[in-house]
Amino acid sequence: MPQLLTFISVDWIKPLWKELLRIRDDRTQELARIGDIFGNPLELAKYYIEPDCQHHNPADYNEDEPISLVRSPVFKTINSFFSGEFAPKKDGRTQMFILSDAGMGKTSLLMMLKLAHLTAFWPQQYECVLLRLGSDSLDKIANIQNQNCTILLLDALDEDPKAWGRIEWRLRELLNATENFKRVIISCRTQFFPEGATDPFGLPGRLVVEPFVCPVIYYGVNRID
């Protein structure tokens, strides 16, 4: 049986907080920057509980239909996305969207990935950049070096002023600007997309903005152990 490819170290969530305490004196400025923009990273790492995700929008689920929603721990799904052998193809397959309702923890999820990068749980040959989307995002993205060896995390598309009233144009701008990165994750509120962009032709787990066809996961489903 082939060995499962692993990008993030196995069983990294519980020991992450202690590892951050160990390195915080060396990473003071970076942890402070994350805290100023996204929230307290040490508190997040201490109390974070991994939820599940799925490819169907939970809001569309009809309990009367005999279709079960296939759930997976969210970092298992993301690990698989990061670990794929394919190089950027400029067709959307390396650019994933994470969708959920407001307040479900999308920012916390991206913060956890960035904190893994700051510690020993991330492969040394890859960088990770976490940005809050806004008016200057394209300039910041263009200035990132070694994009093919960088995981780019873009938070809160629905709060990006450049997307208000022109979401499809903004999607094209961002997807074109990020197509050379190793992998890209963009978080957004579920209801923000143009009608028909997600779940096209009844195919779950995809967002289509021609010529890009991007994987989509719905985040924040409670774990069932």
C-alpha positions as CSV (number, residue, x, y, z in Angstrom):
1,M,0.0,0.0,0.0
2,P,1.5,3.4,-1.0
3,Q,2.4,5.7,1.9
4,L,0.1,8.7,2.5
5,L,1.9,11.9,1.6
6,T,2.1,14.3,4.5
7,F,2.8,18.0,4.2
8,I,2.1,19.1,7.8
9,S,3.4,16.8,10.5
10,V,1.1,14.2,11.9
11,D,-0.5,15.0,15.3
12,W,0.7,18.6,15.3
13,I,-2.3,20.4,16.8
14,K,-1.9,19.4,20.5
15,P,1.8,20.1,20.8
16,L,1.6,23.4,18.8
17,W,1.0,25.6,21.8
18,K,4.0,24.3,23.7
19,E,6.2,24.7,20.6
20,L,5.0,28.3,20.2
21,L,5.9,29.0,23.8
22,R,9.4,27.6,23.2
23,I,10.0,29.8,20.1
24,R,8.1,33.0,21.1
25,D,11.2,34.9,22.1
26,D,12.7,34.3,18.6
27,R,9.4,35.0,16.8
28,T,8.2,38.0,18.9
29,Q,7.7,40.4,16.0
30,E,6.0,37.9,13.7
31,L,3.6,36.6,16.4
32,A,2.8,40.2,17.4
33,R,2.0,41.0,13.8
34,I,-0.3,38.0,13.5
35,G,-1.9,39.1,16.8
36,D,-2.5,42.6,15.7
37,I,-4.3,41.6,12.5
38,F,-5.9,38.3,13.2
39,G,-6.1,37.7,17.0
40,N,-4.1,36.1,19.8
41,P,-2.1,33.2,18.3
42,L,-1.0,31.6,21.6
43,E,-4.6,31.6,22.9
44,L,-5.8,30.1,19.7
45,A,-3.2,27.3,19.6
46,K,-4.0,26.4,23.2
47,Y,-7.7,26.0,22.8
48,Y,-8.2,25.1,19.1
49,I,-10.4,22.1,18.3
50,E,-10.2,20.8,14.8
51,P,-13.6,20.6,13.0
52,D,-14.7,18.6,10.0
53,C,-15.3,19.8,6.5
54,Q,-17.2,18.6,3.5
55,H,-17.6,19.3,-0.2
56,H,-21.4,20.0,0.0
57,N,-22.9,23.1,1.5
58,P,-24.5,22.0,4.8
59,A,-27.3,24.5,4.2
60,D,-28.4,22.6,1.1
61,Y,-28.6,19.3,2.9
62,N,-32.1,17.7,3.0
63,E,-32.5,15.2,5.8
64,D,-35.3,13.5,3.8
65,E,-32.9,12.6,0.9
66,P,-30.9,9.4,1.2
67,I,-27.6,11.1,0.5
68,S,-25.0,11.2,3.3
69,L,-22.6,14.1,3.7
70,V,-19.1,12.8,3.6
71,R,-17.1,14.6,6.3
72,S,-13.4,14.7,7.0
73,P,-11.2,16.4,9.5
74,V,-10.3,19.7,7.9
75,F,-6.5,19.5,8.2
76,K,-6.6,16.0,6.8
77,T,-8.3,17.5,3.7
78,I,-5.9,20.4,3.5
79,N,-2.9,18.1,4.0
80,S,-4.0,16.1,1.0
81,F,-4.4,19.3,-1.0
82,F,-0.9,20.5,-0.1
83,S,0.7,17.1,-0.7
84,G,-0.4,16.6,-4.3
85,E,2.4,15.9,-6.7
86,F,1.0,18.2,-9.5
87,A,2.7,21.5,-10.1
88,P,0.7,24.7,-10.6
89,K,-1.3,24.2,-13.9
90,K,-2.9,27.7,-14.0
91,D,-6.3,26.1,-14.2
92,G,-7.5,26.5,-10.5
93,R,-6.6,23.1,-9.1
94,T,-3.9,24.6,-6.8
95,Q,-6.2,27.3,-5.5
96,M,-8.7,26.2,-2.9
97,F,-11.7,28.1,-1.4
98,I,-12.8,27.5,2.2
99,L,-16.4,28.6,2.7
100,S,-18.5,28.9,5.8
101,D,-21.0,31.2,7.5
102,A,-19.8,34.2,9.4
103,G,-18.1,33.4,12.8
104,M,-17.4,29.8,12.0
105,G,-13.6,30.0,12.3
106,K,-12.2,30.5,8.9
107,T,-9.6,33.0,10.1
108,S,-8.6,30.7,13.0
109,L,-8.1,27.9,10.5
110,L,-5.7,30.0,8.4
111,M,-3.9,31.2,11.5
112,M,-3.3,27.6,12.6
113,L,-1.6,26.9,9.3
114,K,0.6,29.9,9.6
115,L,1.5,28.9,13.2
116,A,2.4,25.4,11.9
117,H,4.8,27.2,9.5
118,L,6.5,29.1,12.3
119,T,7.2,25.8,14.2
120,A,8.7,22.4,13.5
121,F,5.5,21.1,12.0
122,W,6.0,22.5,8.5
123,P,8.5,21.5,5.8
124,Q,11.5,23.8,5.8
125,Q,11.6,24.1,2.0
126,Y,8.3,25.9,1.8
127,E,7.2,29.4,3.0
128,C,3.8,30.4,4.1
129,V,2.3,33.9,3.8
130,L,-0.9,34.9,5.5
131,L,-2.7,38.1,4.3
132,R,-6.0,39.8,5.1
133,L,-7.5,40.7,1.7
134,G,-7.8,44.4,1.0
135,S,-7.1,47.2,-1.4
136,D,-3.4,46.6,-1.5
137,S,-3.5,42.8,-1.8
138,L,-2.4,42.5,-5.4
139,D,0.7,44.6,-4.7
140,K,1.6,42.5,-1.7
141,I,1.1,39.3,-3.6
142,A,3.3,40.5,-6.5
143,N,6.1,41.2,-4.1
144,I,6.2,37.7,-2.7
145,Q,9.4,35.9,-3.7
146,N,9.7,32.2,-4.6
147,Q,6.0,31.8,-5.2
148,N,6.3,28.2,-6.5
149,C,7.7,27.3,-3.0
150,T,5.1,29.3,-1.0
151,I,1.7,28.5,0.4
152,L,-0.4,31.6,0.2
153,L,-3.3,32.1,2.7
154,L,-5.8,34.9,1.8
155,D,-8.4,35.6,4.5
156,A,-11.9,37.2,4.3
157,L,-12.7,37.7,0.6
158,D,-16.1,38.9,1.6
159,E,-14.6,41.7,3.7
160,D,-12.4,42.9,0.7
161,P,-13.6,46.3,-0.5
162,K,-12.3,45.5,-4.0
163,A,-14.8,42.6,-4.1
164,W,-17.9,44.5,-3.2
165,G,-20.2,44.7,-6.1
166,R,-17.7,43.1,-8.5
167,I,-17.0,39.7,-7.0
168,E,-16.4,37.9,-10.3
169,W,-13.9,40.5,-11.4
170,R,-12.1,40.3,-8.1
171,L,-12.0,36.5,-8.3
172,R,-10.3,36.7,-11.7
173,E,-7.8,39.2,-10.4
174,L,-6.9,37.1,-7.4
175,L,-6.8,33.8,-9.3
176,N,-4.6,35.3,-12.0
177,A,-2.3,36.9,-9.5
178,T,-1.8,33.7,-7.5
179,E,-1.6,31.0,-10.1
180,N,2.2,30.5,-9.7
181,F,2.1,29.7,-6.0
182,K,2.6,26.2,-4.7
183,R,-0.9,26.3,-3.2
184,V,-3.4,29.0,-2.4
185,I,-6.3,29.0,0.1
186,I,-8.9,31.8,0.0
187,S,-11.5,32.0,2.8
188,C,-14.9,33.6,2.3
189,R,-18.4,33.7,3.6
190,T,-20.5,31.1,1.8
191,Q,-23.3,33.4,0.5
192,F,-20.8,35.9,-1.1
193,F,-20.3,34.2,-4.5
194,P,-22.2,34.9,-7.7
195,E,-25.1,32.5,-8.4
196,G,-24.0,29.4,-10.1
197,A,-20.3,29.8,-9.4
198,T,-20.2,27.1,-6.8
199,D,-21.6,23.6,-7.4
200,P,-21.9,24.0,-11.2
201,F,-23.9,21.4,-13.0
202,G,-24.5,19.6,-9.7
203,L,-20.8,18.9,-9.2
204,P,-20.0,19.6,-5.5
205,G,-16.7,20.8,-4.3
206,R,-15.9,23.1,-7.2
207,L,-16.0,26.8,-7.9
208,V,-15.9,27.9,-11.6
209,V,-14.6,31.2,-12.8
210,E,-13.4,30.5,-16.3
211,P,-10.8,29.3,-17.0
212,F,-10.3,28.4,-13.4
213,V,-12.0,25.4,-11.7
214,C,-11.0,25.5,-8.0
215,P,-11.6,23.0,-5.3
216,V,-14.0,24.1,-2.5
217,I,-14.6,22.8,1.0
218,Y,-17.3,23.9,3.5
219,Y,-15.8,24.4,6.9
220,G,-17.0,24.4,10.5
221,V,-19.0,21.2,10.7
222,N,-18.8,19.8,14.2
223,R,-16.6,16.7,14.7
224,I,-18.3,13.5,15.3
225,D,-15.9,11.1,17.2
